[in-house]
Amino acid sequence: NVDVVGRLHLVTKLTGSEQAGWTLEWRANLDNTTGTGQITGDRYRGTGADSGTVAYPSGPPVREVLFEPAFMLRPPGGSIHPPSPCRLLVNVVYDESGRVAEVQVHAADTVIGSGDA
């Protein structure tokens, strides 16, 4: 296990309508992100960017949207055997005007949400 600390830059674009449904385009990249092995104390550097699209059905834009970007944790010295990708769950909550009301980011193996999923 590796403890990870850093920043996630996130850009989202919500398009669609209450009648036709919604499409969320997202792009995420890491900034100043490092990790420390819990047992070994080895240091890692988080790298990468990811993007994708999430479609969801008609209705008001007030809802939670989940997506899972993945990044790499690179060990010092550029080992050819880096650990598995670092996966995050990003939860974006939109308000009635389609604006971002809340963003939560957690490791992919943890539960997130605002309570009403």
TIMI-2910 file (N, C-alpha, C, CB; in pm, 1 decimal, decimal comma, always signed):
<rs>
+----------+----------+----------+----------+----------+----------+----------+----------+----------+----------+----------+----------+------+
!      n_x !      n_y !      n_z !     ca_x !     ca_y !     ca_z !      c_x !      c_y !      c_z !     cb_x !     cb_y !     cb_z ! resn !
+----------+----------+----------+----------+----------+----------+----------+----------+----------+----------+----------+----------+------+
!    +83,7 !   -119,1 !     +0,0 !     +0,0 !     +0,0 !     +0,0 !    +87,5 !   +124,6 !     +0,0 !    -94,8 !     +0,3 !   +121,5 !  Asn !
!    +38,2 !   +226,6 !    -67,9 !   +111,6 !   +352,5 !    -81,4 !    +19,5 !   +466,9 !    -39,8 !   +163,7 !   +372,8 !   -228,0 !  Val !
!    +65,8 !   +551,7 !    +50,9 !     -7,4 !   +673,7 !    +87,6 !    +23,0 !   +778,8 !    -17,6 !    +31,7 !   +724,6 !   +231,7 !  Asp !
!    -81,8 !   +839,0 !    -75,1 !    -65,6 !   +935,3 !   -183,7 !   -118,1 !  +1071,3 !   -138,8 !   -139,2 !   +887,5 !   -312,0 !  Val !
!    -39,5 !  +1176,8 !   -169,5 !    -76,7 !  +1314,6 !   -137,9 !    -48,6 !  +1400,1 !   -260,9 !     +1,5 !  +1368,2 !    -12,4 !  Val !
!   -140,3 !  +1489,5 !   -294,3 !   -117,9 !  +1578,0 !   -407,2 !   -244,8 !  +1646,2 !   -451,6 !    -58,5 !  +1502,2 !   -521,8 !  Gly !
!   -239,9 !  +1699,3 !   -573,9 !   -353,6 !  +1772,7 !   -629,6 !   -402,3 !  +1705,3 !   -756,4 !   -315,8 !  +1919,0 !   -658,2 !  Arg !
!   -534,7 !  +1711,5 !   -774,0 !   -598,1 !  +1664,7 !   -895,9 !   -660,7 !  +1785,5 !   -963,8 !   -704,6 !  +1553,5 !   -866,8 !  Leu !
!   -618,6 !  +1813,2 !  -1087,0 !   -681,0 !  +1919,7 !  -1166,1 !   -791,8 !  +1854,2 !  -1247,0 !   -576,2 !  +1994,0 !  -1259,9 !  His !
!   -910,9 !  +1912,7 !  -1240,5 !  -1027,1 !  +1853,0 !  -1305,6 !  -1100,8 !  +1958,6 !  -1386,4 !  -1121,4 !  +1788,9 !  -1201,8 !  Leu !
!  -1128,8 !  +1926,5 !  -1512,3 !  -1208,9 !  +2012,9 !  -1599,1 !  -1327,3 !  +1930,0 !  -1646,6 !  -1124,7 !  +2069,1 !  -1721,0 !  Val !
!  -1448,8 !  +1984,5 !  -1633,7 !  -1567,5 !  +1914,6 !  -1680,8 !  -1647,8 !  +2004,9 !  -1773,1 !  -1653,8 !  +1867,9 !  -1562,6 !  Thr !
!  -1718,4 !  +1942,2 !  -1865,9 !  -1809,3 !  +2014,4 !  -1955,5 !  -1938,2 !  +1933,7 !  -1963,2 !  -1745,7 !  +2035,7 !  -2099,3 !  Lys !
!  -2048,3 !  +1994,4 !  -1919,3 !  -2178,5 !  +1928,8 !  -1918,5 !  -2261,7 !  +1984,6 !  -2033,4 !  -2251,2 !  +1949,0 !  -1781,8 !  Leu !
!  -2308,2 !  +1896,6 !  -2121,4 !  -2393,3 !  +1939,6 !  -2232,0 !  -2517,3 !  +1851,1 !  -2235,1 !  -2316,6 !  +1933,6 !  -2368,1 !  Thr !
!  -2623,8 !  +1901,8 !  -2295,1 !  -2746,5 !  +1825,2 !  -2308,5 !  -2866,1 !  +1904,7 !  -2261,8 !  -2737,0 !  +1695,8 !  -2231,0 !  Gly !
!  -2972,4 !  +1832,4 !  -2231,1 !  -3095,2 !  +1896,2 !  -2185,6 !  -3175,2 !  +1800,1 !  -2099,8 !  -3179,1 !  +1944,3 !  -2304,7 !  Ser !
!  -3274,3 !  +1853,5 !  -2030,4 !  -3360,8 !  +1769,2 !  -1948,2 !  -3437,0 !  +1668,8 !  -2033,1 !  -3458,6 !  +1855,0 !  -1868,7 !  Glu !
!  -3467,2 !  +1703,6 !  -2157,4 !  -3542,6 !  +1614,1 !  -2245,2 !  -3454,2 !  +1508,2 !  -2310,7 !  -3613,2 !  +1694,4 !  -2352,3 !  Gln !
!  -3336,4 !  +1548,7 !  -2357,5 !  -3250,3 !  +1459,4 !  -2435,6 !  -3151,4 !  +1380,1 !  -2351,3 !  -3174,7 !  +1539,0 !  -2537,3 !  Ala !
!  -3125,9 !  +1422,3 !  -2230,3 !  -3023,3 !  +1359,3 !  -2148,4 !  -2896,5 !  +1442,6 !  -2147,3 !  -2993,3 !  +1218,5 !  -2198,8 !  Gly !
!  -2796,2 !  +1395,6 !  -2075,8 !  -2676,2 !  +1475,1 !  -2050,0 !  -2550,3 !  +1397,6 !  -2085,4 !  -2671,3 !  +1518,5 !  -1903,6 !  Trp !
!  -2448,0 !  +1471,9 !  -2124,7 !  -2315,7 !  +1415,3 !  -2148,6 !  -2214,0 !  +1498,3 !  -2070,9 !  -2281,5 !  +1412,3 !  -2301,6 !  Thr !
!  -2132,8 !  +1429,7 !  -1994,0 !  -2026,2 !  +1496,0 !  -1919,5 !  -1893,4 !  +1455,0 !  -1981,5 !  -2031,3 !  +1459,6 !  -1767,0 !  Leu !
!  -1818,2 !  +1552,6 !  -2030,9 !  -1681,7 !  +1529,4 !  -2076,6 !  -1589,7 !  +1574,8 !  -1964,4 !  -1650,7 !  +1605,4 !  -2211,8 !  Glu !
!  -1489,2 !  +1493,8 !  -1931,5 !  -1399,2 !  +1529,4 !  -1822,3 !  -1253,8 !  +1504,3 !  -1862,9 !  -1434,1 !  +1449,2 !  -1695,0 !  Trp !
!  -1166,6 !  +1580,6 !  -1800,2 !  -1021,4 !  +1563,5 !  -1814,5 !   -959,7 !  +1588,9 !  -1678,4 !   -960,8 !  +1660,4 !  -1923,8 !  Arg !
!   -869,3 !  +1500,9 !  -1638,2 !   -805,4 !  +1512,7 !  -1506,8 !   -655,3 !  +1488,6 !  -1521,5 !   -867,7 !  +1411,9 !  -1405,0 !  Ala !
!   -577,1 !  +1562,2 !  -1444,9 !   -433,6 !  +1536,6 !  -1439,9 !   -381,5 !  +1564,5 !  -1298,7 !   -358,3 !  +1623,4 !  -1544,4 !  Asn !
!   -271,2 !  +1499,4 !  -1267,3 !   -209,9 !  +1513,8 !  -1135,5 !   -111,4 !  +1629,3 !  -1135,0 !   -139,7 !  +1384,1 !  -1093,9 !  Leu !
!    -96,9 !  +1690,5 !  -1016,9 !     -0,4 !  +1797,8 !   -998,9 !    +61,4 !  +1783,1 !   -861,0 !    -66,7 !  +1937,7 !  -1016,4 !  Asp !
!   +193,5 !  +1787,9 !   -854,3 !   +262,4 !  +1781,4 !   -725,2 !   +214,9 !  +1662,8 !   -641,5 !   +241,2 !  +1911,2 !   -647,7 !  Asn !
!   +208,9 !  +1545,6 !   -702,8 !   +155,9 !  +1427,3 !   -635,1 !   +268,6 !  +1328,2 !   -607,9 !    +44,4 !  +1360,9 !   -719,7 !  Thr !
!   +278,4 !  +1286,4 !   -482,8 !   +380,5 !  +1190,4 !   -442,0 !   +317,6 !  +1082,1 !   -355,2 !   +495,3 !  +1261,1 !   -366,1 !  Thr !
!   +388,0 !   +972,8 !   -344,0 !   +342,4 !   +863,3 !   -259,3 !   +456,5 !   +809,6 !   -176,9 !   +280,8 !   +751,9 !   -342,9 !  Gly !
!   +422,0 !   +748,2 !    -63,4 !   +519,8 !   +684,7 !    +23,9 !   +471,0 !   +544,8 !    +58,7 !   +543,4 !   +769,1 !   +152,7 !  Thr !
!   +553,9 !   +444,6 !    +33,7 !   +518,0 !   +306,8 !    +67,0 !   +496,6 !   +292,3 !   +217,1 !   +626,9 !   +209,1 !    +19,0 !  Gly !
!   +384,9 !   +235,2 !   +257,4 !   +353,2 !   +222,1 !   +400,7 !   +450,7 !   +130,5 !   +472,7 !   +211,4 !   +169,3 !   +418,8 !  Gln !
!   +499,4 !    +28,7 !   +405,7 !   +591,8 !    -66,1 !   +470,5 !   +736,8 !    -32,2 !   +439,9 !   +561,9 !   -209,5 !   +425,5 !  Ile !
!   +766,8 !     -3,3 !   +312,1 !   +906,3 !    +16,8 !   +270,8 !   +954,8 !   +159,7 !   +288,8 !   +922,8 !    -22,8 !   +127,3 !  Thr !
!   +862,9 !   +256,7 !   +288,5 !   +903,1 !   +396,6 !   +293,5 !   +952,1 !   +448,8 !   +159,7 !  +1010,1 !   +415,0 !   +396,4 !  Gly !
!   +945,6 !   +364,6 !    +54,9 !   +988,2 !   +408,4 !    -78,0 !   +901,7 !   +525,5 !   -123,9 !   +980,1 !   +291,7 !   -179,9 !  Asp !
!   +963,7 !   +617,0 !   -199,4 !   +893,3 !   +735,3 !   -250,2 !   +851,8 !   +710,9 !   -395,3 !   +982,9 !   +863,0 !   -239,3 !  Arg !
!   +735,5 !   +761,0 !   -431,4 !   +683,4 !   +748,6 !   -567,3 !   +640,0 !   +885,6 !   -616,2 !   +565,1 !   +647,9 !   -573,2 !  Tyr !
!   +636,3 !   +900,2 !   -748,8 !   +590,5 !  +1024,7 !   -810,1 !   +468,1 !   +993,1 !   -894,7 !   +703,4 !  +1091,4 !   -896,4 !  Arg !
!   +357,7 !  +1065,6 !   -869,8 !   +235,6 !  +1046,9 !   -947,2 !   +246,1 !  +1118,4 !  -1080,1 !   +113,8 !  +1096,8 !   -869,5 !  Gly !
!   +210,7 !  +1049,7 !  -1189,6 !   +218,0 !  +1108,9 !  -1322,1 !    +93,1 !  +1073,7 !  -1402,3 !   +344,5 !  +1061,8 !  -1395,6 !  Thr !
!    +67,5 !  +1154,3 !  -1502,2 !    -33,9 !  +1117,8 !  -1599,5 !   -153,9 !  +1209,0 !  -1604,7 !    -79,4 !   +982,8 !  -1572,4 !  Gly !
!   -232,5 !  +1185,2 !  -1706,8 !   -358,7 !  +1254,4 !  -1728,5 !   -456,1 !  +1151,4 !  -1784,0 !   -342,3 !  +1377,9 !  -1825,7 !  Ala !
!   -583,0 !  +1176,3 !  -1767,5 !   -684,7 !  +1084,5 !  -1816,2 !   -806,3 !  +1167,4 !  -1855,5 !   -721,3 !   +976,2 !  -1708,4 !  Asp !
!   -888,1 !  +1112,9 !  -1944,0 !  -1008,6 !  +1183,6 !  -1985,1 !  -1114,2 !  +1082,3 !  -2024,6 !   -979,5 !  +1281,1 !  -2101,8 !  Ser !
!  -1238,0 !  +1129,9 !  -2033,7 !  -1345,8 !  +1039,9 !  -2071,8 !  -1477,0 !  +1113,7 !  -2085,3 !  -1359,5 !   +928,2 !  -1970,9 !  Gly !
!  -1580,2 !  +1035,4 !  -2113,3 !  -1714,8 !  +1087,2 !  -2130,4 !  -1810,9 !   +998,8 !  -2053,3 !  -1753,6 !  +1094,3 !  -2280,3 !  Thr !
!  -1906,9 !  +1060,7 !  -1985,4 !  -2010,7 !   +988,5 !  -1912,2 !  -2145,1 !  +1039,6 !  -1962,6 !  -1996,4 !  +1007,7 !  -1755,8 !  Val !
!  -2233,1 !   +948,9 !  -2004,9 !  -2367,1 !   +987,4 !  -2048,3 !  -2466,2 !   +946,1 !  -1940,2 !  -2403,4 !   +922,0 !  -2185,9 !  Ala !
!  -2566,4 !  +1030,1 !  -1918,6 !  -2672,2 !   +990,5 !  -1826,6 !  -2806,2 !  +1040,6 !  -1876,6 !  -2644,5 !  +1043,4 !  -1685,4 !  Tyr !
!  -2914,8 !   +979,7 !  -1827,6 !  -3046,2 !   +997,6 !  -1889,2 !  -3108,8 !  +1134,3 !  -1867,0 !  -3138,3 !   +894,4 !  -1838,0 !  Pro !
!  -3222,2 !  +1152,3 !  -1934,5 !  -3296,2 !  +1277,0 !  -1926,7 !  -3340,5 !  +1306,2 !  -1784,1 !  -3416,6 !  +1272,5 !  -2019,0 !  Ser !
!  -3375,7 !  +1431,4 !  -1762,0 !  -3415,3 !  +1479,3 !  -1630,2 !  -3330,9 !  +1598,5 !  -1593,7 !  -3402,1 !  +1368,8 !  -1523,9 !  Gly !
!  -3358,0 !  +1657,9 !  -1478,9 !  -3278,5 !  +1774,6 !  -1439,2 !  -3133,4 !  +1734,6 !  -1414,3 !  -3338,0 !  +1840,4 !  -1312,9 !  Pro !
!  -3041,2 !  +1830,2 !  -1426,2 !  -2899,3 !  +1797,8 !  -1407,5 !  -2860,4 !  +1776,3 !  -1261,3 !  -2814,5 !  +1907,5 !  -1465,6 !  Pro !
!  -2954,5 !  +1787,3 !  -1169,6 !  -2923,3 !  +1769,8 !  -1027,6 !  -2901,9 !  +1621,4 !  -1002,4 !  -3037,4 !  +1826,9 !   -935,9 !  Val !
!  -2776,4 !  +1580,4 !   -997,7 !  -2742,7 !  +1440,1 !   -974,0 !  -2593,0 !  +1425,8 !   -953,7 !  -2789,9 !  +1351,4 !  -1091,2 !  Arg !
!  -2554,9 !  +1307,7 !   -911,9 !  -2413,8 !  +1276,6 !   -895,2 !  -2364,5 !  +1204,3 !  -1019,3 !  -2389,8 !  +1191,1 !   -768,0 !  Glu !
!  -2242,6 !  +1234,9 !  -1061,4 !  -2179,7 !  +1167,5 !  -1173,4 !  -2047,4 !  +1111,2 !  -1123,3 !  -2159,1 !  +1264,5 !  -1295,5 !  Val !
!  -2027,8 !   +981,0 !  -1140,0 !  -1904,4 !   +915,5 !  -1096,6 !  -1821,1 !   +875,9 !  -1217,7 !  -1935,7 !   +791,5 !  -1009,8 !  Leu !
!  -1690,2 !   +894,3 !  -1209,0 !  -1598,8 !   +842,5 !  -1309,2 !  -1467,5 !   +807,9 !  -1242,6 !  -1577,6 !   +943,9 !  -1423,4 !  Phe !
!  -1386,6 !   +728,3 !  -1310,8 !  -1266,6 !   +670,1 !  -1248,9 !  -1142,1 !   +693,4 !  -1332,7 !  -1285,9 !   +520,9 !  -1226,9 !  Glu !
!  -1074,7 !   +808,3 !  -1314,4 !   -947,9 !   +828,2 !  -1384,9 !   -836,9 !   +742,6 !  -1322,9 !   -907,9 !   +977,3 !  -1382,4 !  Pro !
!   -738,7 !   +707,2 !  -1404,0 !   -626,3 !   +627,1 !  -1356,1 !   -495,3 !   +697,9 !  -1388,1 !   -628,4 !   +485,7 !  -1419,2 !  Ala !
!   -400,4 !   +689,5 !  -1295,9 !   -269,7 !   +753,3 !  -1309,6 !   -163,2 !   +652,6 !  -1268,4 !   -260,3 !   +883,8 !  -1223,2 !  Phe !
!    -37,9 !   +685,6 !  -1292,8 !    +71,9 !   +596,5 !  -1255,6 !   +149,1 !   +653,6 !  -1137,2 !   +166,3 !   +573,9 !  -1375,2 !  Met !
!   +195,2 !   +564,1 !  -1052,1 !   +288,3 !   +599,4 !   -944,7 !   +423,2 !   +541,5 !   -985,0 !   +240,2 !   +544,5 !   -802,7 !  Leu !
!   +517,2 !   +627,4 !  -1016,4 !   +648,6 !   +584,7 !  -1064,4 !   +749,0 !   +584,4 !   -949,4 !   +697,8 !   +676,8 !  -1178,5 !  Arg !
!   +818,8 !   +473,3 !   -933,0 !   +922,0 !   +468,6 !   -829,6 !  +1045,3 !   +547,4 !   -872,5 !   +960,2 !   +323,4 !   -798,4 !  Pro !
!  +1128,5 !   +586,8 !   -776,6 !  +1251,0 !   +658,9 !   -812,5 !  +1341,1 !   +571,3 !   -898,4 !  +1326,1 !   +704,8 !   -686,1 !  Pro !
!  +1416,7 !   +634,2 !   -986,8 !  +1509,5 !   +558,5 !  -1070,1 !  +1446,4 !   +504,1 !  -1196,4 !  +1566,8 !   +446,0 !   -991,9 !  Gly !
!  +1316,1 !   +526,6 !  -1216,9 !  +1252,2 !   +483,6 !  -1340,9 !  +1243,7 !   +333,9 !  -1358,8 !  +1324,1 !   +540,6 !  -1455,3 !  Gly !
!  +1215,4 !   +261,0 !  -1253,3 !  +1201,9 !   +115,8 !  -1261,5 !  +1106,3 !    +77,7 !  -1374,2 !  +1152,5 !    +58,3 !  -1127,3 !  Ser !
!  +1134,8 !    -34,1 !  -1440,8 !  +1045,6 !    -79,9 !  -1546,5 !   +925,4 !   -155,5 !  -1489,6 !  +1121,7 !   -168,7 !  -1644,5 !  Ile !
!   +919,6 !   -171,4 !  -1358,0 !   +808,3 !   -242,1 !  -1294,2 !   +737,4 !   -150,9 !  -1194,6 !   +858,5 !   -369,9 !  -1223,5 !  His !
!   +665,5 !    -49,8 !  -1244,8 !   +592,8 !    +37,6 !  -1151,3 !   +475,0 !    -37,0 !  -1090,1 !   +543,3 !   +165,8 !  -1223,0 !  Pro !
!   +425,2 !    +11,9 !   -978,5 !   +308,2 !    -52,0 !   -919,4 !   +187,2 !    -35,1 !  -1010,4 !   +279,0 !     +6,2 !   -780,0 !  Pro !
!    +81,0 !   -101,8 !   -976,1 !    -42,9 !    -90,6 !  -1052,8 !    -86,5 !    +54,1 !  -1061,7 !   -154,0 !   -175,5 !   -989,9 !  Ser !
!   -169,4 !    +84,5 !  -1161,9 !   -217,6 !   +222,9 !  -1172,7 !   -288,9 !   +267,7 !  -1045,4 !   -311,9 !   +237,0 !  -1292,4 !  Pro !
!   -279,5 !   +395,1 !  -1018,6 !   -348,6 !   +457,4 !   -906,6 !   -485,0 !   +502,4 !   -959,3 !   -265,6 !   +578,8 !   -845,9 !  Cys !
!   -591,7 !   +439,1 !   -910,2 !   -726,0 !   +471,2 !   -958,0 !   -799,6 !   +554,7 !   -854,7 !   -805,0 !   +342,9 !   -989,4 !  Arg !
!   -866,8 !   +657,0 !   -903,5 !   -945,3 !   +745,1 !   -817,7 !  -1091,6 !   +738,0 !   -857,8 !   -893,8 !   +890,5 !   -825,7 !  Leu !
!  -1179,9 !   +759,0 !   -762,1 !  -1320,9 !   +779,7 !   -792,7 !  -1348,9 !   +927,6 !   -775,6 !  -1414,3 !   +692,5 !   -701,2 !  Leu !
!  -1402,9 !   +988,7 !   -878,1 !  -1437,4 !  +1130,2 !   -873,5 !  -1589,1 !  +1139,5 !   -877,9 !  -1371,2 !  +1210,5 !   -991,7 !  Val !
!  -1645,5 !  +1209,4 !   -782,3 !  -1789,4 !  +1228,4 !   -772,7 !  -1818,6 !  +1376,9 !   -790,0 !  -1845,1 !  +1175,1 !   -636,4 !  Asn !
!  -1890,2 !  +1411,5 !   -897,6 !  -1926,1 !  +1550,4 !   -924,5 !  -2076,7 !  +1563,3 !   -905,4 !  -1882,5 !  +1594,8 !  -1069,2 !  Val !
!  -2117,9 !  +1660,7 !   -825,3 !  -2259,8 !  +1686,1 !   -802,1 !  -2295,4 !  +1818,4 !   -868,2 !  -2293,5 !  +1688,4 !   -649,2 !  Val !
!  -2399,9 !  +1816,2 !   -950,8 !  -2445,9 !  +1935,9 !  -1020,8 !  -2571,9 !  +1990,9 !   -955,4 !  -2472,0 !  +1905,3 !  -1169,1 !  Tyr !
!  -2587,4 !  +2124,3 !   -959,1 !  -2708,3 !  +2187,4 !   -905,5 !  -2811,7 !  +2202,8 !  -1017,1 !  -2675,3 !  +2325,8 !   -841,9 !  Asp !
!  -2924,6 !  +2264,8 !   -984,7 !  -3034,7 !  +2277,6 !  -1080,4 !  -3000,3 !  +2360,3 !  -1204,0 !  -3152,6 !  +2338,5 !  -1012,3 !  Glu !
!  -2897,3 !  +2443,5 !  -1197,3 !  -2858,2 !  +2522,3 !  -1314,2 !  -2751,8 !  +2451,9 !  -1397,5 !  -2807,2 !  +2658,6 !  -1270,5 !  Ser !
!  -2710,0 !  +2330,9 !  -1355,9 !  -2607,8 !  +2257,0 !  -1428,3 !  -2466,3 !  +2294,4 !  -1390,1 !  -2625,7 !  +2277,2 !  -1573,3 !  Gly !
!  -2452,3 !  +2369,8 !  -1282,1 !  -2318,6 !  +2407,8 !  -1233,4 !  -2270,3 !  +2307,6 !  -1129,1 !  -2320,2 !  +2551,1 !  -1173,4 !  Arg !
!  -2138,8 !  +2296,0 !  -1120,6 !  -2080,2 !  +2206,0 !  -1022,2 !  -2109,0 !  +2259,0 !   -882,6 !  -1927,6 !  +2190,4 !  -1044,7 !  Val !
!  -2171,0 !  +2175,2 !   -800,3 !  -2202,4 !  +2212,9 !   -662,5 !  -2103,5 !  +2151,6 !   -563,9 !  -2344,6 !  +2169,8 !   -627,1 !  Ala !
!  -2047,6 !  +2036,0 !   -599,0 !  -1958,3 !  +1965,8 !   -506,4 !  -1872,8 !  +1867,2 !   -585,0 !  -2039,0 !  +1892,2 !   -395,0 !  Glu !
!  -1747,5 !  +1849,2 !   -542,0 !  -1658,8 !  +1748,0 !   -599,9 !  -1593,2 !  +1672,5 !   -485,7 !  -1551,1 !  +1812,4 !   -694,3 !  Val !
!  -1594,4 !  +1539,9 !   -495,3 !  -1526,7 !  +1455,0 !   -397,5 !  -1434,6 !  +1360,6 !   -473,5 !  -1629,4 !  +1375,3 !   -309,2 !  Gln !
!  -1315,2 !  +1338,1 !   -419,2 !  -1219,3 !  +1247,6 !   -481,2 !  -1167,9 !  +1152,9 !   -373,8 !  -1101,7 !  +1325,9 !   -548,8 !  Val !
!  -1169,2 !  +1023,7 !   -405,2 !  -1123,5 !   +921,4 !   -311,7 !  -1050,5 !   +811,6 !   -388,0 !  -1242,4 !   +862,5 !   -231,7 !  His !
!   -974,6 !   +731,9 !   -316,8 !   -914,6 !   +613,3 !   -377,4 !  -1028,2 !   +523,4 !   -426,3 !   -821,3 !   +537,4 !   -275,5 !  Ala !
!  -1006,9 !   +454,1 !   -536,4 !  -1113,5 !   +378,1 !   -600,9 !  -1173,2 !   +268,4 !   -512,1 !  -1061,3 !   +316,5 !   -727,2 !  Ala !
!  -1103,5 !   +224,9 !   -410,9 !  -1157,5 !   +118,2 !   -326,6 !  -1233,4 !   +170,2 !   -205,2 !  -1046,0 !    +28,5 !   -280,8 !  Asp !
!  -1268,2 !   +299,5 !   -201,6 !  -1345,0 !   +354,5 !    -90,7 !  -1482,0 !   +399,5 !   -139,2 !  -1269,9 !   +471,7 !    -25,3 !  Thr !
!  -1575,8 !   +409,7 !    -48,6 !  -1711,8 !   +452,0 !    -81,9 !  -1721,1 !   +603,4 !    -78,5 !  -1814,3 !   +389,6 !    +15,1 !  Val !
!  -1782,0 !   +662,0 !   -183,1 !  -1802,4 !   +806,8 !   -183,7 !  -1945,7 !   +838,4 !   -222,1 !  -1704,2 !   +876,1 !   -280,4 !  Ile !
!  -1984,2 !   +961,8 !   -206,9 !  -2118,2 !  +1005,3 !   -245,8 !  -2172,2 !  +1101,0 !   -144,2 !  -2212,6 !   +886,6 !   -261,8 !  Gly !
!  -2279,5 !  +1168,4 !   -182,1 !  -2338,0 !  +1264,5 !    -91,1 !  -2451,1 !  +1203,4 !    -10,0 !  -2387,9 !  +1384,5 !   -167,4 !  Ser !
!  -2473,6 !  +1075,4 !    -24,8 !  -2574,4 !  +1008,7 !    +56,8 !  -2696,2 !   +961,0 !    -18,0 !  -2617,4 !  +1098,4 !   +163,0 !  Gly !
!  -2735,3 !  +1027,6 !   -124,2 !  -2854,9 !   +989,5 !   -199,4 !  -2816,8 !   +938,6 !   -336,2 !  -2951,5 !  +1107,5 !   -212,0 !  Asp !
!  -2770,3 !   +817,7 !   -344,1 !  -2727,8 !   +763,0 !   -474,1 !  -2839,9 !   +688,6 !   -540,6 !  -2607,9 !   +670,8 !   -457,9 !  Ala !
+----------+----------+----------+----------+----------+----------+----------+----------+----------+----------+----------+----------+------+
</rs>
